[in-house]
Amino acid sequence: MTDLPTTRVIDIDAPAPEVPKGVEVTLMKEMKERARRLCAPKIEQYRECTHNKTFSIVWACRSQLNEMNDCLHQYTTDEELGRLKREWMGANAEAWQQKMHEELMTKKMPLQRN
């Protein structure tokens, strides 16, 4: 009996599915860009507060900084990244499964036996 490669089952319903590193980097960039767009008013308020200030920024703009960071953090969570990964997996599931199968076939990985 010859050892055939195992197929890799990808759980797209997992909290944060595994995606290629390049895809993850792209999704993280998209997530951060979206956060900046959605938090643009808070970012602008902080920018305006810091205008023509030096050391006093630390205490003069603390509330604007906290509001900006709170806004950005709500859109850059692990849950949001997981959602983007699941969305990508859903849109690319068939192509991804085929690529993984081809990768396993070229590696000639042995079957895992219990």
C-alpha positions in Angstrom: 0.0 0.0 0.0 1.4 3.4 -1.0 1.3 6.3 1.3 -0.9 9.0 -0.2 -0.8 12.6 1.0 -3.4 13.7 3.5 -5.8 16.4 2.6 -5.9 19.3 4.9 -9.3 20.4 6.2 -9.6 24.1 6.6 -12.2 25.3 9.1 -13.5 28.6 7.8 -15.7 28.9 10.8 -12.8 29.0 13.2 -12.4 32.2 15.2 -9.2 33.0 13.2 -8.7 30.6 10.3 -5.2 30.0 9.0 -4.4 31.9 5.8 -1.2 32.4 3.9 1.1 34.9 5.6 1.0 37.3 2.6 -2.8 37.3 2.8 -2.8 37.9 6.5 -0.4 40.9 6.0 -2.7 42.3 3.4 -5.8 41.7 5.5 -4.1 43.5 8.5 -3.3 46.5 6.2 -6.9 46.6 5.0 -8.2 46.4 8.6 -5.9 49.3 9.7 -6.9 51.4 6.7 -10.6 50.8 7.4 -10.0 51.8 11.1 -8.3 55.0 10.0 -11.2 55.9 7.6 -13.8 55.2 10.2 -11.9 57.1 12.9 -10.9 60.0 10.7 -12.9 62.6 12.7 -11.1 61.5 16.0 -7.7 61.5 14.2 -8.4 65.0 12.9 -9.4 66.2 16.4 -6.1 64.9 17.8 -4.1 66.4 14.9 -5.7 69.8 15.4 -5.0 69.6 19.2 -1.3 68.9 18.6 -0.9 71.7 16.1 1.6 74.3 17.4 2.3 72.4 20.6 5.5 70.6 21.8 5.8 69.2 25.3 2.3 70.3 26.3 0.8 67.7 23.9 1.2 65.1 26.6 -1.4 66.7 28.9 -3.2 69.1 26.6 -4.3 66.5 24.1 -4.6 63.4 26.4 -8.4 63.2 26.0 -8.2 63.5 22.2 -5.5 60.9 22.1 -7.5 58.5 24.3 -10.6 58.9 22.1 -8.6 58.4 18.9 -7.0 55.2 20.3 -10.3 53.9 21.6 -11.8 54.3 18.2 -8.9 52.7 16.4 -8.8 49.8 18.8 -12.4 48.9 18.3 -11.8 48.3 14.6 -8.4 46.5 14.9 -9.2 43.6 17.1 -8.4 39.9 16.7 -12.1 39.3 16.2 -12.1 41.8 13.3 -9.0 40.1 11.7 -10.7 36.7 12.1 -13.8 38.1 10.4 -11.7 39.3 7.5 -9.9 36.0 7.3 -13.2 34.1 7.2 -14.5 36.5 4.6 -11.4 35.9 2.4 -11.6 32.1 3.0 -15.3 32.1 1.9 -14.5 34.0 -1.3 -11.4 31.9 -2.1 -12.2 28.6 -0.4 -12.2 26.5 -3.6 -9.0 27.9 -5.0 -7.3 27.7 -1.5 -8.4 24.0 -1.1 -7.0 23.2 -4.5 -3.7 24.9 -3.8 -3.4 23.1 -0.5 -4.1 19.8 -2.2 -1.5 20.4 -4.9 1.0 21.5 -2.2 0.4 18.2 -0.3 0.7 16.2 -3.5 4.1 17.7 -4.3 5.4 17.1 -0.8 4.3 13.4 -0.9 3.4 13.6 2.8 2.6 10.3 4.4 -0.8 9.6 5.8 -1.3 10.1 9.4 -2.4 7.0 11.1 -4.1 6.6 14.4 
